[in-house]
Amino acid sequence: MSTPVAVDPDRCPRCAGRFTCGAAGPAPCDCFTLTIDPGVLADLRERYFGCLCLACLRELSDAPSAGQTSGPV
Ligand SMILES: [Zn+2]
C-alpha cells in the first residue's frame, strides 16, 4: 500500500504553517478581509503555488511598498 503524498492545499508555502483556505471550503476565505497590494499578490503568485496563511498575508499587507525606502540608510 502506498501512502498518498498529496500536496496539502491548506499548507502555507511561505512558512509551511497550516491554515484554512476559504477557497477550498464553504466559508469565504479570511484573506478577503485583508488588503494586499496587487503588485505583492502578483509577486506571490510567481513565487508560491497556492495560498498563503493569514499570518503571512497580514505580514505582507502591512509591509510598505517595495519601492519605498523609509528606513534609516
Ligand atoms: Zn504562512
PDB file of the backbone (N, CA, C, O) and the ligand in Angstrom, with CONECT records:
HET     ZN  A 101       1
ATOM      1  N   MET A   1       0.843  -1.205   0.000  1.00  0.00           N
ATOM      2  CA  MET A   1       0.000   0.000   0.000  1.00  0.00           C
ATOM      3  C   MET A   1       0.869   1.242   0.000  1.00  0.00           C
ATOM      4  O   MET A   1       1.763   1.389   0.834  1.00  0.00           O
ATOM      5  N   SER A   2       0.616   2.086  -0.889  1.00  0.00           N
ATOM      6  CA  SER A   2       1.422   3.297  -0.943  1.00  0.00           C
ATOM      7  C   SER A   2       0.696   4.434  -0.238  1.00  0.00           C
ATOM      8  O   SER A   2      -0.516   4.609  -0.360  1.00  0.00           O
ATOM      9  N   THR A   3       1.469   5.177   0.484  1.00  0.00           N
ATOM     10  CA  THR A   3       0.878   6.320   1.176  1.00  0.00           C
ATOM     11  C   THR A   3       0.680   7.471   0.194  1.00  0.00           C
ATOM     12  O   THR A   3       1.619   7.903  -0.475  1.00  0.00           O
ATOM     13  N   PRO A   4      -0.525   7.947   0.121  1.00  0.00           N
ATOM     14  CA  PRO A   4      -0.776   9.071  -0.795  1.00  0.00           C
ATOM     15  C   PRO A   4      -0.027  10.320  -0.348  1.00  0.00           C
ATOM     16  O   PRO A   4      -0.164  10.778   0.786  1.00  0.00           O
ATOM     17  N   VAL A   5       0.751  10.846  -1.249  1.00  0.00           N
ATOM     18  CA  VAL A   5       1.520  12.050  -0.919  1.00  0.00           C
ATOM     19  C   VAL A   5       0.941  13.205  -1.711  1.00  0.00           C
ATOM     20  O   VAL A   5       1.526  13.690  -2.679  1.00  0.00           O
ATOM     21  N   ALA A   6      -0.196  13.615  -1.276  1.00  0.00           N
ATOM     22  CA  ALA A   6      -0.843  14.728  -1.960  1.00  0.00           C
ATOM     23  C   ALA A   6      -0.374  16.048  -1.375  1.00  0.00           C
ATOM     24  O   ALA A   6      -0.075  16.161  -0.186  1.00  0.00           O
ATOM     25  N   VAL A   7      -0.323  17.021  -2.234  1.00  0.00           N
ATOM     26  CA  VAL A   7       0.062  18.340  -1.762  1.00  0.00           C
ATOM     27  C   VAL A   7      -1.054  18.910  -0.900  1.00  0.00           C
ATOM     28  O   VAL A   7      -2.207  18.999  -1.321  1.00  0.00           O
ATOM     29  N   ASP A   8      -0.692  19.282   0.283  1.00  0.00           N
ATOM     30  CA  ASP A   8      -1.688  19.822   1.195  1.00  0.00           C
ATOM     31  C   ASP A   8      -2.074  21.233   0.763  1.00  0.00           C
ATOM     32  O   ASP A   8      -1.248  22.144   0.792  1.00  0.00           O
ATOM     33  N   PRO A   9      -3.323  21.409   0.365  1.00  0.00           N
ATOM     34  CA  PRO A   9      -3.748  22.725  -0.111  1.00  0.00           C
ATOM     35  C   PRO A   9      -3.853  23.735   1.024  1.00  0.00           C
ATOM     36  O   PRO A   9      -3.909  24.943   0.795  1.00  0.00           O
ATOM     37  N   ASP A  10      -3.879  23.226   2.242  1.00  0.00           N
ATOM     38  CA  ASP A  10      -4.029  24.119   3.378  1.00  0.00           C
ATOM     39  C   ASP A  10      -2.716  24.357   4.093  1.00  0.00           C
ATOM     40  O   ASP A  10      -2.678  24.672   5.283  1.00  0.00           O
ATOM     41  N   ARG A  11      -1.661  24.202   3.354  1.00  0.00           N
ATOM     42  CA  ARG A  11      -0.368  24.460   3.979  1.00  0.00           C
ATOM     43  C   ARG A  11       0.290  25.650   3.307  1.00  0.00           C
ATOM     44  O   ARG A  11       0.339  25.746   2.081  1.00  0.00           O
ATOM     45  N   CYS A  12       0.782  26.535   4.115  1.00  0.00           N
ATOM     46  CA  CYS A  12       1.373  27.763   3.588  1.00  0.00           C
ATOM     47  C   CYS A  12       2.740  27.462   2.969  1.00  0.00           C
ATOM     48  O   CYS A  12       3.617  26.910   3.634  1.00  0.00           O
ATOM     49  N   PRO A  13       2.920  27.823   1.697  1.00  0.00           N
ATOM     50  CA  PRO A  13       4.195  27.564   1.037  1.00  0.00           C
ATOM     51  C   PRO A  13       5.294  28.518   1.508  1.00  0.00           C
ATOM     52  O   PRO A  13       6.470  28.323   1.200  1.00  0.00           O
ATOM     53  N   ARG A  14       4.906  29.530   2.242  1.00  0.00           N
ATOM     54  CA  ARG A  14       5.889  30.517   2.679  1.00  0.00           C
ATOM     55  C   ARG A  14       6.512  30.133   4.010  1.00  0.00           C
ATOM     56  O   ARG A  14       7.731  30.187   4.172  1.00  0.00           O
ATOM     57  N   CYS A  15       5.666  29.743   4.971  1.00  0.00           N
ATOM     58  CA  CYS A  15       6.178  29.411   6.295  1.00  0.00           C
ATOM     59  C   CYS A  15       5.898  27.957   6.657  1.00  0.00           C
ATOM     60  O   CYS A  15       6.245  27.500   7.746  1.00  0.00           O
ATOM     61  N   ALA A  16       5.272  27.241   5.741  1.00  0.00           N
ATOM     62  CA  ALA A  16       4.962  25.827   5.951  1.00  0.00           C
ATOM     63  C   ALA A  16       3.993  25.618   7.107  1.00  0.00           C
ATOM     64  O   ALA A  16       3.885  24.515   7.642  1.00  0.00           O
ATOM     65  N   GLY A  17       3.305  26.655   7.483  1.00  0.00           N
ATOM     66  CA  GLY A  17       2.329  26.538   8.560  1.00  0.00           C
ATOM     67  C   GLY A  17       0.974  26.125   8.022  1.00  0.00           C
ATOM     68  O   GLY A  17       0.664  26.303   6.844  1.00  0.00           O
ATOM     69  N   ARG A  18       0.196  25.580   8.897  1.00  0.00           N
ATOM     70  CA  ARG A  18      -1.130  25.138   8.472  1.00  0.00           C
ATOM     71  C   ARG A  18      -2.119  26.286   8.579  1.00  0.00           C
ATOM     72  O   ARG A  18      -2.025  27.127   9.473  1.00  0.00           O
ATOM     73  N   PHE A  19      -3.039  26.305   7.681  1.00  0.00           N
ATOM     74  CA  PHE A  19      -4.072  27.313   7.722  1.00  0.00           C
ATOM     75  C   PHE A  19      -5.269  26.801   6.945  1.00  0.00           C
ATOM     76  O   PHE A  19      -5.195  25.780   6.262  1.00  0.00           O
ATOM     77  N   THR A  20      -6.358  27.517   7.058  1.00  0.00           N
ATOM     78  CA  THR A  20      -7.551  27.123   6.341  1.00  0.00           C
ATOM     79  C   THR A  20      -7.841  28.106   5.225  1.00  0.00           C
ATOM     80  O   THR A  20      -8.103  29.285   5.460  1.00  0.00           O
ATOM     81  N   CYS A  21      -7.789  27.607   4.034  1.00  0.00           N
ATOM     82  CA  CYS A  21      -8.060  28.474   2.892  1.00  0.00           C
ATOM     83  C   CYS A  21      -9.539  28.411   2.550  1.00  0.00           C
ATOM     84  O   CYS A  21     -10.093  27.333   2.339  1.00  0.00           O
ATOM     85  N   GLY A  22     -10.159  29.551   2.499  1.00  0.00           N
ATOM     86  CA  GLY A  22     -11.581  29.604   2.214  1.00  0.00           C
ATOM     87  C   GLY A  22     -11.913  29.153   0.809  1.00  0.00           C
ATOM     88  O   GLY A  22     -13.050  28.782   0.517  1.00  0.00           O
ATOM     89  N   ALA A  23     -10.912  29.186  -0.066  1.00  0.00           N
ATOM     90  CA  ALA A  23     -11.153  28.782  -1.445  1.00  0.00           C
ATOM     91  C   ALA A  23     -11.500  27.309  -1.534  1.00  0.00           C
ATOM     92  O   ALA A  23     -12.128  26.867  -2.496  1.00  0.00           O
ATOM     93  N   ALA A  24     -11.084  26.541  -0.512  1.00  0.00           N
ATOM     94  CA  ALA A  24     -11.333  25.110  -0.528  1.00  0.00           C
ATOM     95  C   ALA A  24     -12.517  24.746   0.364  1.00  0.00           C
ATOM     96  O   ALA A  24     -12.849  23.570   0.511  1.00  0.00           O
ATOM     97  N   GLY A  25     -13.140  25.739   0.948  1.00  0.00           N
ATOM     98  CA  GLY A  25     -14.242  25.457   1.858  1.00  0.00           C
ATOM     99  C   GLY A  25     -15.458  26.305   1.533  1.00  0.00           C
ATOM    100  O   GLY A  25     -15.430  27.132   0.622  1.00  0.00           O
ATOM    101  N   PRO A  26     -16.516  26.091   2.283  1.00  0.00           N
ATOM    102  CA  PRO A  26     -17.766  26.806   2.038  1.00  0.00           C
ATOM    103  C   PRO A  26     -17.704  28.254   2.514  1.00  0.00           C
ATOM    104  O   PRO A  26     -18.386  29.122   1.970  1.00  0.00           O
ATOM    105  N   ALA A  27     -16.891  28.510   3.523  1.00  0.00           N
ATOM    106  CA  ALA A  27     -16.821  29.864   4.063  1.00  0.00           C
ATOM    107  C   ALA A  27     -15.886  30.724   3.229  1.00  0.00           C
ATOM    108  O   ALA A  27     -14.929  30.222   2.639  1.00  0.00           O
ATOM    109  N   PRO A  28     -16.164  32.022   3.182  1.00  0.00           N
ATOM    110  CA  PRO A  28     -15.274  32.922   2.456  1.00  0.00           C
ATOM    111  C   PRO A  28     -13.898  32.953   3.099  1.00  0.00           C
ATOM    112  O   PRO A  28     -13.771  32.892   4.322  1.00  0.00           O
ATOM    113  N   CYS A  29     -12.895  33.045   2.287  1.00  0.00           N
ATOM    114  CA  CYS A  29     -11.534  32.995   2.800  1.00  0.00           C
ATOM    115  C   CYS A  29     -11.230  34.257   3.598  1.00  0.00           C
ATOM    116  O   CYS A  29     -11.639  35.362   3.241  1.00  0.00           O
ATOM    117  N   ASP A  30     -10.505  34.056   4.680  1.00  0.00           N
ATOM    118  CA  ASP A  30     -10.159  35.187   5.533  1.00  0.00           C
ATOM    119  C   ASP A  30      -9.274  36.194   4.806  1.00  0.00           C
ATOM    120  O   ASP A  30      -9.195  37.361   5.188  1.00  0.00           O
ATOM    121  N   CYS A  31      -8.626  35.734   3.776  1.00  0.00           N
ATOM    122  CA  CYS A  31      -7.713  36.636   3.065  1.00  0.00           C
ATOM    123  C   CYS A  31      -8.483  37.763   2.397  1.00  0.00           C
ATOM    124  O   CYS A  31      -7.898  38.783   2.032  1.00  0.00           O
ATOM    125  N   PHE A  32      -9.775  37.593   2.235  1.00  0.00           N
ATOM    126  CA  PHE A  32     -10.570  38.643   1.614  1.00  0.00           C
ATOM    127  C   PHE A  32     -10.714  39.844   2.534  1.00  0.00           C
ATOM    128  O   PHE A  32     -11.072  40.939   2.099  1.00  0.00           O
ATOM    129  N   THR A  33     -10.429  39.622   3.815  1.00  0.00           N
ATOM    130  CA  THR A  33     -10.540  40.722   4.761  1.00  0.00           C
ATOM    131  C   THR A  33      -9.275  41.567   4.754  1.00  0.00           C
ATOM    132  O   THR A  33      -9.217  42.631   5.371  1.00  0.00           O
ATOM    133  N   LEU A  34      -8.288  41.087   4.063  1.00  0.00           N
ATOM    134  CA  LEU A  34      -7.036  41.819   4.008  1.00  0.00           C
ATOM    135  C   LEU A  34      -6.922  42.571   2.690  1.00  0.00           C
ATOM    136  O   LEU A  34      -7.434  42.146   1.654  1.00  0.00           O
ATOM    137  N   THR A  35      -6.245  43.684   2.766  1.00  0.00           N
ATOM    138  CA  THR A  35      -5.999  44.436   1.544  1.00  0.00           C
ATOM    139  C   THR A  35      -4.537  44.289   1.169  1.00  0.00           C
ATOM    140  O   THR A  35      -3.642  44.822   1.826  1.00  0.00           O
ATOM    141  N   ILE A  36      -4.329  43.562   0.113  1.00  0.00           N
ATOM    142  CA  ILE A  36      -2.962  43.291  -0.305  1.00  0.00           C
ATOM    143  C   ILE A  36      -2.683  43.989  -1.627  1.00  0.00           C
ATOM    144  O   ILE A  36      -3.490  43.959  -2.556  1.00  0.00           O
ATOM    145  N   ASP A  37      -1.551  44.599  -1.679  1.00  0.00           N
ATOM    146  CA  ASP A  37      -1.161  45.315  -2.878  1.00  0.00           C
ATOM    147  C   ASP A  37      -1.153  44.361  -4.078  1.00  0.00           C
ATOM    148  O   ASP A  37      -0.585  43.271  -4.002  1.00  0.00           O
ATOM    149  N   PRO A  38      -1.776  44.767  -5.172  1.00  0.00           N
ATOM    150  CA  PRO A  38      -1.825  43.903  -6.373  1.00  0.00           C
ATOM    151  C   PRO A  38      -0.435  43.502  -6.838  1.00  0.00           C
ATOM    152  O   PRO A  38      -0.230  42.396  -7.339  1.00  0.00           O
ATOM    153  N   GLY A  39       0.498  44.391  -6.670  1.00  0.00           N
ATOM    154  CA  GLY A  39       1.866  44.078  -7.060  1.00  0.00           C
ATOM    155  C   GLY A  39       2.442  42.976  -6.197  1.00  0.00           C
ATOM    156  O   GLY A  39       3.162  42.100  -6.677  1.00  0.00           O
ATOM    157  N   VAL A  40       2.113  43.033  -4.906  1.00  0.00           N
ATOM    158  CA  VAL A  40       2.583  41.991  -3.983  1.00  0.00           C
ATOM    159  C   VAL A  40       1.934  40.661  -4.332  1.00  0.00           C
ATOM    160  O   VAL A  40       2.581  39.614  -4.322  1.00  0.00           O
ATOM    161  N   LEU A  41       0.656  40.722  -4.638  1.00  0.00           N
ATOM    162  CA  LEU A  41      -0.060  39.495  -4.998  1.00  0.00           C
ATOM    163  C   LEU A  41       0.541  38.855  -6.237  1.00  0.00           C
ATOM    164  O   LEU A  41       0.728  37.639  -6.293  1.00  0.00           O
ATOM    165  N   ALA A  42       0.839  39.676  -7.222  1.00  0.00           N
ATOM    166  CA  ALA A  42       1.422  39.150  -8.458  1.00  0.00           C
ATOM    167  C   ALA A  42       2.761  38.492  -8.163  1.00  0.00           C
ATOM    168  O   ALA A  42       3.101  37.452  -8.727  1.00  0.00           O
ATOM    169  N   ASP A  43       3.504  39.113  -7.277  1.00  0.00           N
ATOM    170  CA  ASP A  43       4.803  38.574  -6.912  1.00  0.00           C
ATOM    171  C   ASP A  43       4.638  37.234  -6.198  1.00  0.00           C
ATOM    172  O   ASP A  43       5.407  36.298  -6.420  1.00  0.00           O
ATOM    173  N   LEU A  44       3.636  37.160  -5.349  1.00  0.00           N
ATOM    174  CA  LEU A  44       3.383  35.924  -4.609  1.00  0.00           C
ATOM    175  C   LEU A  44       2.984  34.794  -5.541  1.00  0.00           C
ATOM    176  O   LEU A  44       3.357  33.637  -5.348  1.00  0.00           O
ATOM    177  N   ARG A  45       2.223  35.159  -6.546  1.00  0.00           N
ATOM    178  CA  ARG A  45       1.764  34.126  -7.480  1.00  0.00           C
ATOM    179  C   ARG A  45       2.937  33.528  -8.244  1.00  0.00           C
ATOM    180  O   ARG A  45       2.924  32.356  -8.620  1.00  0.00           O
ATOM    181  N   GLU A  46       3.932  34.346  -8.462  1.00  0.00           N
ATOM    182  CA  GLU A  46       5.101  33.834  -9.188  1.00  0.00           C
ATOM    183  C   GLU A  46       5.990  33.010  -8.265  1.00  0.00           C
ATOM    184  O   GLU A  46       6.645  32.060  -8.694  1.00  0.00           O
ATOM    185  N   ARG A  47       6.001  33.387  -7.007  1.00  0.00           N
ATOM    186  CA  ARG A  47       6.912  32.724  -6.066  1.00  0.00           C
ATOM    187  C   ARG A  47       6.320  31.466  -5.463  1.00  0.00           C
ATOM    188  O   ARG A  47       7.001  30.453  -5.309  1.00  0.00           O
ATOM    189  N   TYR A  48       5.038  31.545  -5.122  1.00  0.00           N
ATOM    190  CA  TYR A  48       4.438  30.427  -4.413  1.00  0.00           C
ATOM    191  C   TYR A  48       3.284  29.845  -5.199  1.00  0.00           C
ATOM    192  O   TYR A  48       2.640  30.519  -6.003  1.00  0.00           O
ATOM    193  N   PHE A  49       3.047  28.586  -4.943  1.00  0.00           N
ATOM    194  CA  PHE A  49       1.921  27.923  -5.574  1.00  0.00           C
ATOM    195  C   PHE A  49       0.805  27.813  -4.552  1.00  0.00           C
ATOM    196  O   PHE A  49       0.971  27.171  -3.515  1.00  0.00           O
ATOM    197  N   GLY A  50      -0.307  28.421  -4.830  1.00  0.00           N
ATOM    198  CA  GLY A  50      -1.427  28.342  -3.910  1.00  0.00           C
ATOM    199  C   GLY A  50      -1.465  29.516  -2.953  1.00  0.00           C
ATOM    200  O   GLY A  50      -0.792  30.528  -3.144  1.00  0.00           O
ATOM    201  N   CYS A  51      -2.263  29.351  -1.930  1.00  0.00           N
ATOM    202  CA  CYS A  51      -2.491  30.421  -0.975  1.00  0.00           C
ATOM    203  C   CYS A  51      -1.413  30.465   0.101  1.00  0.00           C
ATOM    204  O   CYS A  51      -0.675  29.503   0.317  1.00  0.00           O
ATOM    205  N   LEU A  52      -1.349  31.595   0.755  1.00  0.00           N
ATOM    206  CA  LEU A  52      -0.502  31.718   1.931  1.00  0.00           C
ATOM    207  C   LEU A  52      -1.406  31.798   3.150  1.00  0.00           C
ATOM    208  O   LEU A  52      -2.598  32.088   3.038  1.00  0.00           O
ATOM    209  N   CYS A  53      -0.826  31.537   4.316  1.00  0.00           N
ATOM    210  CA  CYS A  53      -1.623  31.601   5.529  1.00  0.00           C
ATOM    211  C   CYS A  53      -1.890  33.060   5.888  1.00  0.00           C
ATOM    212  O   CYS A  53      -1.258  33.974   5.357  1.00  0.00           O
ATOM    213  N   LEU A  54      -2.822  33.255   6.783  1.00  0.00           N
ATOM    214  CA  LEU A  54      -3.211  34.604   7.156  1.00  0.00           C
ATOM    215  C   LEU A  54      -2.049  35.380   7.752  1.00  0.00           C
ATOM    216  O   LEU A  54      -1.890  36.573   7.495  1.00  0.00           O
ATOM    217  N   ALA A  55      -1.244  34.699   8.547  1.00  0.00           N
ATOM    218  CA  ALA A  55      -0.121  35.372   9.197  1.00  0.00           C
ATOM    219  C   ALA A  55       0.805  35.982   8.161  1.00  0.00           C
ATOM    220  O   ALA A  55       1.241  37.125   8.293  1.00  0.00           O
ATOM    221  N   CYS A  56       1.097  35.211   7.139  1.00  0.00           N
ATOM    222  CA  CYS A  56       1.985  35.698   6.091  1.00  0.00           C
ATOM    223  C   CYS A  56       1.304  36.811   5.288  1.00  0.00           C
ATOM    224  O   CYS A  56       1.929  37.816   4.950  1.00  0.00           O
ATOM    225  N   LEU A  57       0.045  36.622   4.994  1.00  0.00           N
ATOM    226  CA  LEU A  57      -0.673  37.626   4.222  1.00  0.00           C
ATOM    227  C   LEU A  57      -0.740  38.940   4.984  1.00  0.00           C
ATOM    228  O   LEU A  57      -0.618  40.020   4.406  1.00  0.00           O
ATOM    229  N   ARG A  58      -0.936  38.827   6.297  1.00  0.00           N
ATOM    230  CA  ARG A  58      -1.012  40.023   7.116  1.00  0.00           C
ATOM    231  C   ARG A  58       0.332  40.737   7.106  1.00  0.00           C
ATOM    232  O   ARG A  58       0.428  41.960   7.005  1.00  0.00           O
ATOM    233  N   GLU A  59       1.355  39.913   7.215  1.00  0.00           N
ATOM    234  CA  GLU A  59       2.703  40.459   7.228  1.00  0.00           C
ATOM    235  C   GLU A  59       2.969  41.225   5.940  1.00  0.00           C
ATOM    236  O   GLU A  59       3.534  42.319   5.944  1.00  0.00           O
ATOM    237  N   LEU A  60       2.548  40.620   4.851  1.00  0.00           N
ATOM    238  CA  LEU A  60       2.798  41.218   3.545  1.00  0.00           C
ATOM    239  C   LEU A  60       1.922  42.436   3.320  1.00  0.00           C
ATOM    240  O   LEU A  60       2.349  43.405   2.693  1.00  0.00           O
ATOM    241  N   SER A  61       0.709  42.391   3.825  1.00  0.00           N
ATOM    242  CA  SER A  61      -0.198  43.508   3.613  1.00  0.00           C
ATOM    243  C   SER A  61       0.226  44.707   4.453  1.00  0.00           C
ATOM    244  O   SER A  61      -0.053  45.854   4.105  1.00  0.00           O
ATOM    245  N   ASP A  62       0.898  44.430   5.553  1.00  0.00           N
ATOM    246  CA  ASP A  62       1.359  45.519   6.412  1.00  0.00           C
ATOM    247  C   ASP A  62       2.689  46.097   5.929  1.00  0.00           C
ATOM    248  O   ASP A  62       3.060  47.219   6.275  1.00  0.00           O
ATOM    249  N   ALA A  63       3.386  45.315   5.133  1.00  0.00           N
ATOM    250  CA  ALA A  63       4.692  45.753   4.667  1.00  0.00           C
ATOM    251  C   ALA A  63       4.549  46.935   3.728  1.00  0.00           C
ATOM    252  O   ALA A  63       3.633  46.972   2.906  1.00  0.00           O
ATOM    253  N   PRO A  64       5.425  47.878   3.843  1.00  0.00           N
ATOM    254  CA  PRO A  64       5.412  49.033   2.951  1.00  0.00           C
ATOM    255  C   PRO A  64       5.779  48.614   1.535  1.00  0.00           C
ATOM    256  O   PRO A  64       6.338  47.541   1.309  1.00  0.00           O
ATOM    257  N   SER A  65       5.456  49.476   0.599  1.00  0.00           N
ATOM    258  CA  SER A  65       5.755  49.164  -0.801  1.00  0.00           C
ATOM    259  C   SER A  65       7.242  48.926  -0.986  1.00  0.00           C
ATOM    260  O   SER A  65       8.080  49.543  -0.329  1.00  0.00           O
ATOM    261  N   ALA A  66       7.539  48.031  -1.883  1.00  0.00           N
ATOM    262  CA  ALA A  66       8.931  47.666  -2.095  1.00  0.00           C
ATOM    263  C   ALA A  66       9.719  48.839  -2.686  1.00  0.00           C
ATOM    264  O   ALA A  66      10.941  48.911  -2.557  1.00  0.00           O
ATOM    265  N   GLY A  67       8.999  49.749  -3.332  1.00  0.00           N
ATOM    266  CA  GLY A  67       9.685  50.867  -3.986  1.00  0.00           C
ATOM    267  C   GLY A  67      10.078  51.951  -3.011  1.00  0.00           C
ATOM    268  O   GLY A  67      10.862  52.842  -3.338  1.00  0.00           O
ATOM    269  N   GLN A  68       9.525  51.870  -1.797  1.00  0.00           N
ATOM    270  CA  GLN A  68       9.809  52.950  -0.845  1.00  0.00           C
ATOM    271  C   GLN A  68      10.874  52.537   0.148  1.00  0.00           C
ATOM    272  O   GLN A  68      10.881  51.418   0.660  1.00  0.00           O
ATOM    273  N   THR A  69      11.751  53.450   0.398  1.00  0.00           N
ATOM    274  CA  THR A  69      12.775  53.197   1.405  1.00  0.00           C
ATOM    275  C   THR A  69      12.659  54.275   2.463  1.00  0.00           C
ATOM    276  O   THR A  69      13.244  55.353   2.354  1.00  0.00           O
ATOM    277  N   SER A  70      11.887  53.951   3.490  1.00  0.00           N
ATOM    278  CA  SER A  70      11.640  54.961   4.523  1.00  0.00           C
ATOM    279  C   SER A  70      12.516  54.706   5.749  1.00  0.00           C
ATOM    280  O   SER A  70      12.545  55.509   6.682  1.00  0.00           O
ATOM    281  N   GLY A  71      13.212  53.601   5.736  1.00  0.00           N
ATOM    282  CA  GLY A  71      14.059  53.283   6.882  1.00  0.00           C
ATOM    283  C   GLY A  71      15.369  54.025   6.840  1.00  0.00           C
ATOM    284  O   GLY A  71      15.757  54.556   5.799  1.00  0.00           O
ATOM    285  N   PRO A  72      16.052  54.066   7.962  1.00  0.00           N
ATOM    286  CA  PRO A  72      17.369  54.717   8.014  1.00  0.00           C
ATOM    287  C   PRO A  72      18.386  53.953   7.181  1.00  0.00           C
ATOM    288  O   PRO A  72      18.535  52.738   7.311  1.00  0.00           O
ATOM    289  N   VAL A  73      19.065  54.673   6.345  1.00  0.00           N
ATOM    290  CA  VAL A  73      20.059  54.004   5.484  1.00  0.00           C
ATOM    291  C   VAL A  73      21.450  54.427   5.901  1.00  0.00           C
ATOM    292  O   VAL A  73      22.434  53.983   5.309  1.00  0.00           O
TER     293      VAL A  73
HETATM  294 ZN    ZN A 101       2.469  31.440   6.125  1.00  0.00          ZN2+
END
